[in-house]
Amino acid sequence: MCKDKITVVKVGGKIVEEQDSLDRLLRDFAAIDGFKLLVHGGGRSATKVAADLGIATTMIEGRRVTDEAMLRVVTMVYGGLVNKSVVAGLQALGVDALGMTGADMDIIRSRRRPVTEAGIDYGWVGDVERVNGEALATLVRAGVVPVVAPLTHDGIGHLLNTNADTMAQSVATGLTPYFDVRLVFCFEKPGVLSDEADDDSVIPAINPAMFESLKADGTVSGGMIPKLSNSFDALCGGVGEVVITSAAALADMSGGTHLTL
């Protein structure tokens, strides 16, 4: 039986921090045909608010170390300021959006990340254990567009900071029993670049072997590492198409970097 299509869009970076770029993104997202869902980040805003409060930010391979003070910051920023600003913007465009974290309707359950073998303690960071795809599918089919903030919960009362790319991958994979899923990672660059200073150096397609090579030679680093890792996890989990592209290309899905197995 042919499944309905759904587009899961993850947006982060400067796109959600600057009003002009966010407005354009939301207009293009609103214009996507068919079912859709938006996952957002907001790390730059969290870093700024934390600095304003005198709270230091520590990042390891693109992932934020989250102590109790930082957890309060990301909950305020991701679940409040960014999430509700996006929801309000979509409502203004006639999109019936619903802002959510993983704790809402128990849609995403996580476990706190254990201390690594190298002794790294990420703190209140969650590794996704399960996604309630059925609940999300029910909302979507009812005409609701979920807007998901990168916060999950452990089922015993604790919120957990969870990488937004991981959230998008997990949601997309969780929806595969119900939809033909396309996952689009949007940010300020036109795709994965072979030269970070040259926006014309987009790598059109990347497979897992290429990823390992690009990581080894430093072409991809920082936050791009989890983004690509999650892209391949999504494909392995049954997602039909994964693209990393600029928010400006969302309207016509032109260009970008396509991930393949």
Secondary structure by P-SEA (a helix, b strand, c coil): cbbbbbbbbbbbccccccaaaaaaaaaaaaaccccbbbbbbcaaaaaaaaaaacbbbbbccccccccaaaaaaaaaacccaaaaaaaaaaaaaccbbbbbcccccccccccccccccccccccccccccccaaaaaaaaaaaccccccccccccccbbbbbccaaaaaaaaaaaaccccbbbbbbbcccccccccccccccccccccaaaaaaaaaaccccaaaaaaaaaaaaaaaacccbbbbbcccccccccccbbbcc
